[in-house]
Amino acid sequence: MREVILLLAELVNVWHDVLMEVTQALGWNLTDKDLHFWVIGILGIFGLLFVDVLFHYLAKLSITAISFLFAFTMMLVFVFAVEIQQKVTGRGNMEFADAVASIYGFLAFCSVYILIRLGIYGVKIFKQKRAQDTSA
């Protein structure tokens, strides 16, 4: 886990330095805060547009799909926050395998929930079909 975080941090640092050099070469003289404003703003709007299109499509299929994606995102943030907290406080080991196990747990419980929902849906369809057959 530590290695993954260090690799991501190094990647961000390299891109930060490249962007600072490019903006300086272009004569824009952006401060670090200006760079954060523009980069996060641009990434954020592209993210919003992507999620908006995806969620509109999913809303036509199932609100549960949107609920799952939102909950999954919250779980990812929570899981990594727990792992970072363990590193900062020294209470537990910050390991990528722990994060993976946590996400597997979420997916397992969601699978059970979805199977129950599908079962209930199947029973409703079966009852409706049987009611139509007896009334015809």
C-alpha positions, 0 to 999 in steps of 0.5 A: 500500500505504501508503495502504491501511494508513493508511486502515485505521489511521485506521478503527481509531483512529476506532472506538477513540475512539468505543468509548472515548467510549461506554464512558465515557458508560455509566460503565464507565470501561474502560482501553485494555487493558480495551477491547482485552480485550473487543473482541478477545475478542468479535470473536475468538469470533465469528470462531471460531464462523464458522470452526468452522461453515465448516470443519465444512461444508467437512470434509464436502466436502474436507479440501483446502478447509480446507487451502487456506483455512488456507494462504491465510490464512498467505500473506496474513499472510506477504505483508503482513509482507514488505511491512511489513518492506520499509517498515520496513527501506527494502529494497524498496517497500511496494506493494499491487500487490506483495501482489496479485502474491504472492497471484496467484502462490499462487493460480496454483500452487494451481490447478496443484496442484488440476488435477493432483489432479483429473487423478489422481482422474479416472484413478482413477475411469476405472480403477475404471469400466473394471474394473467394466465388464470384470468384469461 
